[in-house]
Amino acid sequence: MSDQQKLKWQPGKRDLIFLGIIAAVVLLLVLGTSERTTKAVPDDATHRAATSKAACMVCHGSAGIHPQPKGHTKADQCFQCHVQPKGWKGASR
């Protein structure tokens, strides 16, 4: 074997910077995947009876008494994010 084949790889400054960036990205991804924190649905008769998006939109539509905030998602499943009250009649998460 020649002398060049016996040399071991040693990380240089660029390699260490690259590994540091990879570690930072992985750390941000791990820390950024925590459980969503959305408002729970009030536990009252009106909200326990709501079983569809249409029922929610009666009050939470743009003309309702408590419209959704600007930037709220237009998803079709309100209870995919919001926690259902006890005794809710709709499908579970």
C-alpha positions as a LaTeX table, in Angstrom:
\begin{tabular}{lrrr}
\hline
Residue & $x$ (\AA) & $y$ (\AA) & $z$ (\AA) \\
\hline
Met1 & 0.00 & 0.00 & 0.00 \\
Ser2 & 1.18 & 3.46 & $-0.72$ \\
Asp3 & 1.36 & 6.31 & 1.79 \\
Gln4 & $-1.69$ & 7.99 & 0.25 \\
Gln5 & $-3.89$ & 4.93 & 0.87 \\
Lys6 & $-2.89$ & 4.77 & 4.54 \\
Leu7 & $-3.99$ & 8.36 & 5.31 \\
Lys8 & $-7.17$ & 8.63 & 7.34 \\
Trp9 & $-9.85$ & 11.20 & 6.62 \\
Gln10 & $-9.93$ & 14.07 & 9.06 \\
Pro11 & $-12.81$ & 16.56 & 8.99 \\
Gly12 & $-11.89$ & 20.06 & 7.98 \\
Lys13 & $-13.50$ & 23.38 & 8.88 \\
Arg14 & $-16.02$ & 23.16 & 6.01 \\
Asp15 & $-17.05$ & 19.65 & 7.07 \\
Leu16 & $-17.65$ & 20.76 & 10.66 \\
Ile17 & $-19.72$ & 23.75 & 9.50 \\
Phe18 & $-21.80$ & 21.47 & 7.28 \\
Leu19 & $-22.40$ & 18.99 & 10.12 \\
Gly20 & $-23.34$ & 21.88 & 12.43 \\
Ile21 & $-25.91$ & 23.15 & 9.94 \\
Ile22 & $-27.38$ & 19.66 & 9.54 \\
Ala23 & $-27.60$ & 19.28 & 13.33 \\
Ala24 & $-29.34$ & 22.68 & 13.64 \\
Val25 & $-31.89$ & 21.78 & 10.95 \\
Val26 & $-32.67$ & 18.44 & 12.61 \\
Leu27 & $-33.03$ & 20.17 & 15.99 \\
Leu28 & $-35.42$ & 22.77 & 14.55 \\
Leu29 & $-37.52$ & 20.05 & 12.91 \\
Val30 & $-37.74$ & 18.07 & 16.14 \\
Leu31 & $-38.64$ & 21.10 & 18.25 \\
Gly32 & $-41.08$ & 22.42 & 15.65 \\
Thr33 & $-43.24$ & 19.29 & 15.54 \\
Ser34 & $-44.89$ & 19.71 & 18.92 \\
Glu35 & $-48.61$ & 19.23 & 19.49 \\
Arg36 & $-50.86$ & 21.95 & 18.11 \\
Thr37 & $-52.33$ & 24.29 & 20.64 \\
Thr38 & $-55.75$ & 25.48 & 19.53 \\
Lys39 & $-58.67$ & 26.75 & 21.52 \\
Ala40 & $-60.95$ & 24.12 & 22.96 \\
Val41 & $-64.59$ & 24.27 & 21.97 \\
Pro42 & $-66.79$ & 25.65 & 24.78 \\
Asp43 & $-68.67$ & 22.95 & 26.69 \\
Asp44 & $-72.23$ & 24.15 & 26.24 \\
Ala45 & $-75.37$ & 22.78 & 24.58 \\
Thr46 & $-74.86$ & 24.79 & 21.38 \\
His47 & $-71.36$ & 23.47 & 20.77 \\
Arg48 & $-72.19$ & 19.90 & 21.83 \\
Ala49 & $-74.95$ & 19.87 & 19.18 \\
Ala50 & $-72.72$ & 21.12 & 16.33 \\
Thr51 & $-71.92$ & 18.11 & 14.17 \\
Ser52 & $-70.76$ & 19.68 & 10.90 \\
Lys53 & $-68.87$ & 22.65 & 9.50 \\
Ala54 & $-72.19$ & 24.16 & 8.38 \\
Ala55 & $-73.40$ & 24.13 & 11.98 \\
Cys56 & $-70.18$ & 25.85 & 13.10 \\
Met57 & $-70.39$ & 28.45 & 10.33 \\
Val58 & $-73.83$ & 29.67 & 11.49 \\
Cys59 & $-72.02$ & 31.59 & 14.24 \\
His60 & $-68.40$ & 31.48 & 13.03 \\
Gly61 & $-68.97$ & 32.47 & 9.38 \\
Ser62 & $-68.14$ & 35.96 & 8.13 \\
Ala63 & $-71.70$ & 37.18 & 8.92 \\
Gly64 & $-71.95$ & 35.30 & 12.23 \\
Ile65 & $-71.86$ & 36.66 & 15.76 \\
His66 & $-68.31$ & 35.41 & 16.35 \\
Pro67 & $-66.54$ & 35.14 & 12.94 \\
Gln68 & $-63.29$ & 33.28 & 12.50 \\
Pro69 & $-60.18$ & 35.48 & 12.79 \\
Lys70 & $-58.34$ & 36.65 & 9.67 \\
Gly71 & $-55.93$ & 34.01 & 8.43 \\
His72 & $-57.94$ & 31.10 & 9.86 \\
Thr73 & $-57.72$ & 27.99 & 7.71 \\
Lys74 & $-60.64$ & 27.15 & 5.46 \\
Ala75 & $-60.53$ & 23.45 & 6.37 \\
Asp76 & $-63.74$ & 21.42 & 6.25 \\
Gln77 & $-63.16$ & 19.73 & 9.61 \\
Cys78 & $-63.45$ & 22.10 & 12.58 \\
Phe79 & $-62.82$ & 19.33 & 15.10 \\
Gln80 & $-59.67$ & 18.18 & 13.36 \\
Cys81 & $-57.90$ & 21.01 & 15.24 \\
His82 & $-60.32$ & 22.11 & 17.96 \\
Val83 & $-60.95$ & 19.78 & 20.92 \\
Gln84 & $-64.52$ & 18.56 & 21.20 \\
Pro85 & $-66.49$ & 19.11 & 24.42 \\
Lys86 & $-67.58$ & 16.14 & 26.55 \\
Gly87 & $-70.74$ & 14.51 & 25.26 \\
Trp88 & $-70.21$ & 15.79 & 21.70 \\
Lys89 & $-72.47$ & 14.01 & 19.20 \\
Gly90 & $-70.23$ & 14.17 & 16.13 \\
Ala91 & $-67.49$ & 11.83 & 15.00 \\
Ser92 & $-64.37$ & 11.64 & 17.15 \\
Arg93 & $-60.93$ & 12.80 & 16.02 \\
\hline
\end{tabular}
